[in-house]
Amino acid sequence: MQIESCNVIVDTKADTKTDTDSDDNGGAGESFVTSFDDDFPKEDFGSHQFKLPDLFLAHDLNQLTFKERDEINEEVHGVRDQYQHMVEETPEFLHDSLQKLSVELKAIPTKNKPAYDKSQTYKNTWVNTDEFRLMFLRREFFDLRKAAARIVAFLEISRKCWGEFVLMREMCLSDFSEQDRRLLDAGALQLLPGRDRSGRRVFAHFMNDVVDPTQPNELYMENRVRNFNWCSETDLSRFISV
């Protein structure tokens, strides 16, 4: 679901004024949001209690039909599994998709996939296994171009998080630093043992949990990325984040 673009002008001086207030010169004060594109609803948004993300979401949902909104609700709550309705896996289909994915990966310009190209220099790299590639194909409903782009992006961020070894093999708990383990043990990021009604993994991320009372949470930002990267790699094809 994509949010249509809108041109929003925010009055940075409107911390204590609404559109009915006057400025220092006696003129009418500007409202918090002064303009939207023509296709966006024009209302009075002077109240600072208003949250722009809620407006964007409501506007986008209102563009959908009742059937489309109902399908989204069922997908989110695990009542309806979109994957099972769209993809029928057979040995022939999987083999053909894997072959085409290899072609799609080769078609990506070299400058855009340094980590992927580096992985191909290693013998028996996990990047070339069917299990690894099927995770991304299933995640993108076997859209070859999207799956190839996701593999390239995953390897780039994984190499930045962990180092070169992730181009050869998957991450393990033994690769965690002491600070990584401290964050994991604190329970701020949890891969829940059960699954939802559609069989998807449920990942919980408690953003505001204090990891170490003696240190600011900002120090653990890189560790959060590594933890999330490790958890998501466990089952990319069937994943829902909370």
C-alpha positions in Angstrom: 0.0 0.0 0.0 1.6 3.2 -1.1 1.0 6.7 0.3 0.3 9.3 -2.4 2.6 12.3 -2.4 1.4 15.4 -0.8 3.0 18.8 -0.4 2.9 19.7 3.3 4.1 23.1 4.6 4.7 23.2 8.3 4.9 26.4 10.3 8.0 25.9 12.5 6.9 28.9 14.7 3.5 27.4 15.5 4.6 25.7 18.7 2.1 27.7 20.8 -0.3 29.1 18.1 -3.3 27.8 16.2 -4.7 29.2 13.0 -6.9 31.5 15.1 -3.9 33.0 17.0 -2.2 36.2 15.9 1.4 36.6 15.3 3.7 39.2 16.9 2.8 41.8 14.2 -0.9 41.5 14.8 -1.6 39.5 11.7 -3.4 36.2 11.5 -1.1 33.3 12.5 -0.4 30.5 10.1 -2.1 27.1 10.7 0.1 24.1 11.5 -0.4 22.6 8.0 -1.0 25.4 5.4 -1.4 23.5 2.2 -2.0 20.1 0.6 -2.0 18.9 -3.0 -5.4 19.2 -4.7 -6.2 15.6 -4.3 -5.6 15.7 -0.6 -8.4 16.6 1.8 -8.3 20.2 3.0 -9.3 20.6 6.6 -8.4 22.6 9.6 -5.3 21.1 11.1 -4.4 23.9 13.4 -4.7 21.6 16.5 -1.3 20.3 17.5 -3.0 17.2 18.8 -3.4 16.1 15.2 -1.0 13.4 14.0 0.0 13.6 10.3 0.8 9.8 10.0 -2.8 9.1 10.9 -4.0 11.4 8.2 -1.8 9.8 5.6 -3.0 6.3 6.6 -6.7 7.3 6.6 -6.4 9.1 3.3 -4.7 6.0 1.7 -7.2 3.6 3.1 -10.1 5.7 1.9 -8.8 5.2 -1.7 -9.4 1.4 -1.3 -12.6 -0.5 -1.9 -14.3 -2.2 0.9 -13.1 -5.6 -0.4 -9.5 -4.4 -0.5 -9.7 -3.1 3.1 -11.2 -6.3 4.2 -8.5 -8.3 2.6 -5.8 -6.2 4.3 -7.5 -6.7 7.7 -7.6 -10.5 7.2 -4.0 -10.6 6.0 -2.7 -8.6 9.0 -4.7 -10.8 11.5 -3.7 -14.1 9.8 -7.3 -15.0 8.8 -6.3 -15.1 5.1 -2.9 -16.1 3.8 -2.3 -14.1 0.6 0.6 -16.3 -0.4 -1.5 -19.5 -0.5 -4.0 -17.8 -2.7 -1.4 -16.5 -5.2 1.3 -19.1 -5.4 1.1 -22.8 -6.1 4.5 -24.4 -5.6 5.5 -27.4 -7.6 9.0 -28.9 -8.1 9.0 -27.7 -11.7 7.9 -24.2 -10.7 10.5 -23.9 -8.0 13.3 -25.1 -10.3 12.3 -22.8 -13.1 12.0 -19.8 -10.7 15.5 -20.5 -9.2 17.0 -20.6 -12.7 15.3 -17.3 -13.7 16.4 -15.7 -10.4 20.1 -16.4 -11.3 19.6 -14.7 -14.6 18.0 -11.7 -12.9 20.9 -11.4 -10.4 23.4 -11.4 -13.2 21.5 -8.6 -15.0 21.9 -6.2 -12.0 24.8 -3.8 -12.8 28.1 -4.7 -11.0 28.3 -1.3 -9.2 24.9 -2.0 -7.5 25.8 -5.4 -6.0 29.4 -5.4 -4.6 28.5 -7.7 -1.7 26.7 -10.2 -4.0 29.6 -10.3 -6.4 32.0 -10.8 -3.6 29.9 -13.7 -2.3 30.3 -15.4 -5.6 34.1 -15.6 -5.2 33.6 -18.0 -2.2 33.2 -21.7 -2.7 30.0 -23.2 -1.4 28.6 -19.9 -0.3 25.2 -20.1 1.3 24.0 -17.4 -1.0 23.8 -19.9 -3.9 21.8 -22.5 -2.0 18.2 -23.1 -2.9 17.1 -22.7 0.7 18.6 -19.1 0.8 17.1 -18.0 -2.5 13.7 -19.5 -1.9 13.3 -17.3 1.2 13.5 -14.2 -0.9 11.4 -15.6 -3.8 8.6 -16.5 -1.4 8.9 -13.2 0.4 8.2 -11.4 -2.9 5.6 -13.9 -4.2 8.1 -15.1 -6.8 8.5 -11.7 -8.4 12.0 -12.3 -9.8 13.1 -8.7 -10.0 12.0 -7.8 -6.5 13.6 -11.0 -5.1 16.9 -10.2 -6.7 16.9 -6.7 -5.4 16.1 -7.9 -1.9 18.9 -10.4 -2.0 21.4 -7.7 -3.0 20.1 -5.3 -0.3 20.2 -8.0 2.4 23.8 -8.9 1.6 24.9 -5.3 1.6 23.4 -4.5 5.1 24.4 -7.9 6.5 28.1 -7.3 5.5 28.0 -3.8 7.1 26.5 -5.3 10.3 28.6 -8.4 10.6 31.5 -8.5 8.2 32.7 -10.5 5.2 31.8 -13.9 6.7 28.1 -13.4 6.1 28.8 -13.7 2.4 30.0 -17.3 3.0 27.6 -18.5 5.8 24.6 -17.5 7.9 25.0 -15.7 11.2 25.1 -17.7 14.4 24.7 -16.8 18.1 28.5 -17.4 18.5 29.0 -14.4 16.2 27.4 -12.0 18.7 29.5 -9.6 20.6 29.0 -9.3 24.4 26.9 -6.2 23.9 24.8 -8.0 21.2 24.1 -10.8 23.7 23.2 -8.3 26.4 20.6 -6.8 24.2 19.2 -10.2 23.2 19.1 -11.3 26.8 17.2 -8.1 27.8 14.3 -9.3 25.7 14.0 -6.0 23.7 13.8 -8.1 20.5 12.0 -11.4 20.6 11.2 -14.0 18.0 8.1 -15.5 19.6 8.0 -19.4 19.8 4.5 -19.6 18.3 3.1 -18.5 14.9 0.0 -16.7 13.8 -3.0 -18.4 12.2 -1.3 -18.3 8.8 1.8 -19.9 10.1 3.9 -16.7 10.0 6.7 -16.0 12.6 5.9 -13.1 15.0 8.7 -10.8 15.8 8.3 -8.3 18.7 10.5 -5.2 19.0 10.2 -3.2 22.3 11.8 0.0 21.2 11.8 1.8 24.5 13.0 -1.0 26.8 16.1 -0.1 28.8 18.9 -2.5 28.1 21.4 -1.2 30.6 20.4 1.4 33.2 23.9 2.7 33.3 24.1 3.5 29.6 21.8 5.3 27.1 19.8 3.2 24.8 21.3 5.0 21.8 24.6 3.1 22.3 22.7 -0.1 21.5 21.3 1.1 18.1 23.9 -0.9 16.0 23.3 -3.9 18.2 19.5 -3.7 17.6 20.2 -3.7 13.8 22.4 -6.8 14.1 19.8 -8.6 16.4 17.0 -7.8 14.0 19.1 -8.9 11.0 19.8 -12.2 12.7 16.2 -12.8 13.7 14.7 -11.9 10.3 17.2 -14.2 8.5 15.7 -17.2 10.4 12.5 -17.2 8.3 12.2 -14.4 5.8 9.5 -16.1 3.8 7.0 -16.2 6.7 7.4 -13.2 8.8 5.3 -10.5 10.6 6.7 -7.8 12.7 5.0 -6.3 15.8 
